[in-house]
Amino acid sequence: MGLVLGTRRCVALAVMSAGLVSGARGSWAQGSVTLMEPQAPLLPAKFGEWTRVDAAAVAEGAGSALLGVNPRALGECGQIRSKTADYTRGGRTVHVQAVQFGDRTGAYSAFTLVERLGMRVGSELGIFDADAVGGDAVLFMVGKSVVLANFGTVVTAQDLGTLRPLAEAMPKAFGNTGAVPILPTLPPAKGLVGGSLRYALGPVSYAAQGGVLPADSLNWKMEPEAVTARYNDERGNETLTMLMYPTPTLAKEAAKTVQGEVPALASGGARLRQDGTLVLLATGTFSGDAAQQMIAGIHLSQMTFDQDAHPPFKVVAAQTFTLLENIAILSGVLGAGAVLLGFFLGFGRAWFRVLRGKPAAVEVEFLSLHLAPQNKPAVFRGPDSAEGA
């Protein structure tokens, strides 16, 4: 009987395995299916005391009109999605535009693309990765998103503080997507015109930012980075162009190209320097010595990082909490699965015994070595005992 039951089980398992294999082959033939976790909303329904005017969520699109920026330039920065919404608070309205990019580098490039001359850069609130305030507008970057908020009236420090909950609600950048771009940290701070620093990752954004050099001559297929910054102080007006290439050889070739593209280099009205992977160009009204001194003081070995170069403590704490939460959930699921499997196997075995006409439960059998005495105990005679007694 046991042999028959064992054979039936083997046949059943073989049939089930064949069905699974054929089903898998059918699904592979039809194409693979990828499960995607839905993204969190780019703009919340409410932040702080600001409430969105429209009760229903506004559809998120791939395009955006951030201050009329070239859509191709935003696409070159790695734009993923965008959203626009109006919020009200105490009779006031703020118009908010948000664009999310693939990483923090692309977001910063777009930030400098939207930024305007004369904007007050860097608030003292410390709630944004980068920010610029000018007139009725606040432009800021959080993680890999760029947000433009128009208040309609001159922005005050109180208005700026009300954006803190919005910054905290924006999607965060983790891992490689949160890496801080190095090149924008190198330009000297002395004489730098506020809102003039531009960071480009391709020819379209570089041309849109008003770069000094012809955009098509910089060998963008090798993925260089470019920074353009303007200076205005007692030394005069100067434009600093910084290019960073993956290798010193590519940088040397780029320096030769720049040498032929800037006629002022021959007349002494501009200065050019190549240092490792960097190509530095200074053009303008600075004296030759002042321009040379400015570009000579820029080195990759002297770059500095602010606190944004490392994830904030609250981000690390959130990551740790999420990891522990996932471990607890997985442990609970595995424990519940083990209990259910035990019930299933126990009740299944009892049901199977009942079908065979046996009681659902059986008495527990104990193994015994049967060590009870089998023979009579030995009797020893004394010295005075008669033989046979």
C-alpha positions in Angstrom: 0.0 0.0 0.0 2.8 2.3 0.9 4.4 1.6 -2.5 1.2 2.4 -4.3 0.8 5.7 -2.4 4.4 6.6 -3.1 4.0 6.0 -6.8 0.9 8.1 -6.9 2.6 11.0 -5.2 5.5 10.8 -7.6 3.1 10.9 -10.6 1.2 13.8 -9.1 4.5 15.7 -8.5 5.6 15.0 -12.1 2.3 16.3 -13.5 2.5 19.5 -11.4 6.2 20.1 -12.5 5.3 19.6 -16.1 2.4 22.1 -15.8 4.7 24.6 -14.2 7.3 24.2 -16.8 4.9 24.5 -19.7 3.3 27.5 -18.0 6.7 29.1 -17.5 7.6 28.5 -21.2 4.3 30.0 -22.3 4.9 33.1 -20.2 8.5 33.4 -21.5 7.2 33.1 -25.0 4.8 35.9 -24.4 7.5 38.2 -23.0 8.6 39.0 -19.5 6.5 41.0 -17.1 8.2 43.6 -14.9 6.5 44.8 -11.7 7.1 48.5 -11.0 6.5 50.2 -7.7 4.4 53.3 -8.2 6.3 56.5 -7.6 5.4 58.8 -4.7 3.7 62.1 -5.8 6.2 64.8 -6.8 4.1 67.5 -5.1 2.0 66.8 -2.0 -1.6 67.7 -1.5 -0.6 69.9 1.5 2.6 71.1 3.1 2.7 73.0 6.3 -0.2 75.5 6.2 -0.3 75.6 2.4 -3.1 73.6 0.8 -3.4 72.7 -2.9 -6.2 74.6 -4.7 -7.3 71.6 -6.8 -8.6 68.8 -4.7 -7.7 66.2 -7.4 -4.1 65.5 -8.2 -2.8 67.3 -11.3 -1.5 65.0 -14.0 2.3 64.7 -14.0 4.0 65.2 -17.4 7.3 64.9 -19.0 7.6 68.6 -19.9 7.9 71.7 -17.9 8.1 75.5 -18.5 10.4 76.5 -15.7 10.9 80.1 -16.5 10.7 79.3 -20.2 13.8 77.1 -20.1 14.7 75.2 -23.2 12.9 71.8 -22.9 15.8 70.1 -24.8 18.2 71.4 -22.2 16.1 70.0 -19.4 15.9 66.7 -21.2 19.7 66.7 -21.5 19.9 67.1 -17.7 18.0 63.8 -17.4 14.4 65.1 -16.7 12.1 62.3 -15.6 8.8 63.9 -14.6 7.3 67.3 -13.7 4.3 68.7 -11.9 2.7 72.1 -11.4 0.2 73.1 -8.6 -1.2 76.2 -6.8 -1.3 76.4 -3.0 -3.2 78.8 -0.8 -2.7 80.0 2.8 -4.4 82.9 4.5 -5.6 84.4 1.2 -2.2 84.2 -0.5 -1.4 81.9 -3.4 2.0 80.3 -4.4 2.5 78.8 -7.8 4.9 75.8 -7.5 6.6 74.0 -10.4 8.7 70.9 -9.7 10.9 68.8 -12.0 12.6 65.5 -11.0 15.8 64.3 -12.7 17.6 61.0 -12.8 20.3 62.1 -10.4 21.6 65.0 -8.3 24.1 66.0 -10.9 21.5 66.6 -13.6 19.3 68.4 -11.1 22.1 70.8 -10.2 22.7 71.4 -13.9 19.0 72.3 -14.4 19.1 74.5 -11.2 21.9 76.6 -12.7 20.1 76.7 -16.0 17.0 78.3 -14.3 19.0 80.5 -12.0 19.1 84.2 -12.9 21.7 86.9 -12.4 21.2 89.0 -9.3 19.5 86.2 -7.3 20.5 85.9 -3.7 22.2 82.5 -3.5 22.4 80.4 -0.4 19.9 81.1 2.4 20.7 80.6 6.0 17.9 78.1 6.7 19.9 75.1 5.7 16.9 73.2 4.4 17.8 73.1 0.7 20.7 71.5 -1.2 20.9 74.7 -3.2 18.6 77.8 -3.4 18.4 81.2 -5.0 15.9 84.0 -4.1 15.0 86.9 -6.4 11.9 89.1 -6.4 8.8 87.0 -5.9 10.5 83.7 -6.8 12.3 81.0 -4.8 14.3 78.5 -6.7 15.7 75.5 -4.8 17.0 72.0 -5.2 16.3 69.0 -2.9 17.8 65.7 -3.8 17.3 65.2 -7.5 14.4 67.6 -7.9 14.3 71.3 -8.8 11.4 73.5 -7.5 10.4 77.0 -8.5 7.9 78.8 -6.2 6.3 82.1 -7.2 4.7 84.0 -4.4 3.4 87.0 -6.5 5.0 89.4 -4.0 8.5 90.0 -2.8 9.7 86.9 -0.9 10.4 87.4 2.8 12.3 85.3 5.2 9.0 84.0 6.6 7.9 82.9 3.1 11.1 81.1 2.7 10.6 79.3 6.0 7.2 78.1 5.0 8.8 76.0 2.3 10.6 73.7 4.8 7.7 71.1 4.9 7.7 71.1 1.1 11.5 70.4 1.0 11.1 67.6 3.5 8.3 66.0 1.4 10.3 66.0 -1.9 11.8 62.6 -3.0 15.2 62.0 -1.7 18.3 60.8 -3.6 20.2 57.8 -2.4 23.3 55.9 -3.5 24.9 57.0 -6.7 22.0 59.2 -7.7 22.8 61.4 -4.7 26.5 62.1 -5.5 27.5 65.7 -5.3 29.1 67.2 -8.5 32.7 68.2 -7.9 33.4 70.8 -10.5 31.0 73.5 -9.3 32.8 73.5 -5.9 36.1 74.7 -7.4 35.4 78.3 -8.7 36.9 81.0 -6.4 34.4 82.9 -4.3 36.1 86.3 -4.5 34.2 88.5 -6.9 31.8 85.8 -8.0 28.5 87.4 -9.3 25.5 85.9 -7.6 23.4 83.6 -9.8 26.1 83.5 -12.5 27.5 80.0 -12.0 26.4 77.6 -14.7 27.0 73.8 -14.8 26.5 71.9 -18.0 26.5 68.3 -18.9 26.0 68.5 -22.7 26.1 70.9 -25.7 22.4 72.0 -25.5 22.6 73.1 -21.9 26.0 74.6 -22.4 24.8 76.7 -25.3 21.6 77.7 -23.4 23.7 78.9 -20.5 25.7 81.2 -22.7 29.1 79.4 -22.7 32.1 81.3 -24.1 33.3 78.4 -26.3 31.4 76.8 -29.3 29.3 74.0 -27.8 30.1 71.6 -30.6 33.8 71.8 -30.1 34.1 70.3 -26.6 33.9 66.6 -27.5 30.8 65.9 -25.5 30.7 62.2 -26.4 33.5 61.8 -23.8 31.1 63.1 -21.2 32.9 66.1 -19.9 31.5 68.6 -17.4 31.6 72.3 -17.8 31.2 75.3 -15.5 30.9 78.9 -16.5 31.1 81.7 -13.9 31.3 85.5 -14.0 33.4 87.7 -11.8 33.0 91.5 -11.2 35.2 93.4 -8.7 38.0 95.9 -8.6 40.0 93.7 -11.0 37.3 94.1 -13.7 34.9 91.7 -15.4 36.0 88.2 -16.1 34.4 84.9 -17.3 35.9 81.7 -16.0 35.3 78.5 -18.0 36.2 75.2 -16.4 36.1 71.9 -18.2 36.7 68.5 -16.6 37.3 65.3 -18.7 37.6 61.7 -17.6 41.4 61.5 -18.4 44.3 64.0 -18.6 44.8 62.9 -22.3 41.3 64.0 -23.2 41.8 67.2 -21.3 45.1 67.9 -23.2 43.3 67.4 -26.5 40.5 69.8 -25.4 43.1 72.4 -24.4 44.5 72.3 -27.9 41.0 72.8 -29.3 40.3 75.7 -27.0 43.6 77.3 -28.0 42.4 77.5 -31.6 38.9 78.7 -30.7 39.9 81.8 -28.6 41.8 84.4 -30.5 42.3 86.4 -27.3 44.8 83.8 -26.1 47.3 84.9 -28.8 47.0 88.6 -27.9 47.3 88.0 -24.2 43.7 89.0 -23.4 42.9 85.5 -22.1 44.6 82.8 -20.1 44.5 79.1 -20.5 45.7 76.3 -18.2 45.5 72.5 -18.3 45.9 70.7 -15.0 45.4 67.0 -15.1 41.8 66.4 -16.1 41.0 70.1 -15.8 41.0 72.8 -18.6 40.7 76.3 -17.2 40.1 79.4 -19.4 39.8 83.0 -18.1 38.5 85.7 -20.6 37.6 89.3 -19.9 39.1 92.6 -18.6 41.2 91.2 -15.8 44.9 91.9 -16.2 47.1 89.1 -17.4 48.6 88.5 -13.9 45.2 88.6 -12.2 43.6 86.2 -14.6 46.7 83.9 -14.4 46.5 84.0 -10.6 42.9 83.1 -10.6 43.2 80.0 -12.7 46.5 79.0 -11.1 44.8 78.7 -7.7 42.3 76.1 -8.9 43.2 72.4 -8.2 41.2 69.3 -7.8 43.3 68.5 -4.7 42.0 71.6 -3.0 38.3 70.9 -3.5 36.1 71.1 -0.5 32.9 69.5 0.4 30.0 70.8 2.5 27.6 68.8 4.6 25.6 67.9 1.5 28.4 65.6 0.3 27.3 63.1 2.9 23.7 62.0 3.6 22.1 63.9 6.5 21.7 62.0 9.8 17.9 61.9 9.3 18.4 60.2 5.9 20.7 57.6 7.4 18.3 57.1 10.3 15.4 56.6 7.9 17.4 54.1 5.9 18.3 52.1 9.0 14.7 52.2 10.2 13.4 51.0 6.8 16.0 48.2 6.9 14.9 47.0 10.4 11.3 47.4 9.4 11.7 45.2 6.4 13.6 42.6 8.4 10.8 42.5 11.0 8.1 42.2 8.3 10.1 39.4 6.6 10.5 37.6 9.9 6.8 37.9 10.7 5.8 36.6 7.2 8.2 33.6 7.5 6.9 32.8 11.0 3.3 33.0 9.9 4.1 30.9 6.9 5.7 28.2 9.2 2.6 28.2 11.4 0.2 27.9 8.5 2.3 25.1 7.0 2.3 23.2 10.3 -1.5 23.5 10.5 -1.9 22.4 6.9 0.4 19.4 7.2 -1.1 18.4 10.6 -4.8 18.6 9.5 -3.9 17.1 6.1 -2.4 14.1 7.8 -5.4 13.7 10.1 -7.8 14.0 7.1 -5.8 11.4 5.2 -5.9 8.9 8.1 -9.7 9.4 8.4 -10.1 8.7 4.7 -8.3 5.4 5.2 -10.6 4.4 8.0 -8.1 5.0 10.8 -8.4 7.4 13.8 -7.3 10.9 13.2 -4.7 10.7 15.9 -2.5 7.9 17.0 -1.0 7.0 20.3 2.6 8.0 20.7 4.9 5.1 20.4 7.9 4.8 22.7 11.0 2.9 22.0 12.2 0.4 24.6 15.4 -1.6 25.0 13.5 -4.2 27.2 16.2 -4.2 29.8 14.0 -5.9 32.4 15.7 -9.1 34.1 15.2 -12.1 31.9 16.9 -14.7 34.1 16.9 -15.4 37.8 19.5 -13.6 39.8 22.7 -15.5 40.7 23.0 -17.1 44.1 26.4 -17.4 45.7 27.1 -20.3 48.3 29.0 -19.8 51.5 32.0 -21.8 52.6 29.9 -24.0 55.0 27.1 -24.6 52.6 26.6 -28.2 51.4 27.1 -28.8 47.7 23.8 -28.7 45.8 22.2 -26.6 48.5 
